[in-house]
């Protein structure tokens, strides 16, 4: 069954091209793209995730886990970023090629929905900091609503608005991520004393820890094409993605972990209170989370635009912010770790399926959107995604290997296998053209 639904129903101008390829005239360089991506990954709840792992592992085992988890995340996201630059398409539009016009709706729901959840966790986290800082537990709901709405306002302005906020936030969060380990080592007495401190939380398997670290940005990383499509070259997008998701995310995990070990406390807000820097942390973390929530809102706005086949992302940003605000008020912050584990299982295989389809089926030559008559579902690739997800879930449940990486690899390799079995699963190409960055 085929569905020719490529033409948008309404033609509202949106300079972020939610339903089209980004033209060369709108492409940017390394500094602009790196600022936006680092603004995404310089994200203080990632420090919380680092604290949770470190409190369970102790220093040496934590450092090894942190490096491996962020290396996997960085390389995975860098490959996705290159695909975004080559095609000029968002992740949900790439999913049309991979899963079909109808199958892409699942990708939009999954990716957009997880970003609504991230937005809620972030808004709740900021509210929690303000409540602790001012010792005002009765004001939690007020701070949730206030910051959720304020952060959503700047997201409406798209890539350019995110870039401006990132230039302010990145230097500030760098100060905090340097300051926290220094105070942590000072608290312990020395680096050797820090390494000698025992774990304070219940045991966590290496499998779970790696899934948590990859899960911190599994969803945002899979949607990196939303921003890498603006890169002038694939070199720009590859370097920017590694800087943000390997180095940037690694710094955040490291800083949170050192603080947790030194103060024997997995709760980062409590660590800041014990350090006596809650006021400065309040300012820095709020601006920092602002940049990542802008990216989350942008992502679910793009997903909504594709889901409903509309050219304007703004209504979906507004709707997502409203839903996220309700979730934040309900206490989403308390479910961070299980949420990260779920993201590390279900999201990476989707990226793996897109990578496998791009490399093995399209052979790095995807035609223009307007030149494809999309099938409703590409069953072969949907099965490949399902197999990758099952592998990630089963290996995580049984503590085997590195579930997110296994999900990516299995999904990508199953794409050519399933397409060879199901030979009539390709879209109809109306013209022999391909997208070149």
Secondary structure as UniProt FT lines:
FT   TURN            15..16
FT   TURN            18..19
FT   HELIX           24..26
FT   HELIX           30..41
FT   HELIX           44..57
FT   HELIX           59..87
FT   HELIX           91..134
FT   HELIX           137..139
FT   HELIX           140..155
FT   TURN            156..157
FT   HELIX           158..188
FT   HELIX           191..196
FT   HELIX           206..215
FT   HELIX           218..222
FT   TURN            223..224
FT   HELIX           225..228
FT   TURN            229..230
FT   HELIX           234..242
FT   HELIX           243..248
FT   HELIX           249..262
FT   TURN            263..264
FT   HELIX           268..275
FT   HELIX           278..307
FT   TURN            308..309
FT   HELIX           314..329
FT   TURN            330..331
FT   HELIX           332..335
FT   HELIX           336..346
FT   HELIX           348..356
FT   HELIX           357..361
FT   TURN            363..364
FT   HELIX           369..371
FT   STRAND          372..373
FT   HELIX           379..397
FT   TURN            398..399
FT   HELIX           403..421
FT   TURN            423..424
FT   STRAND          428..429
//
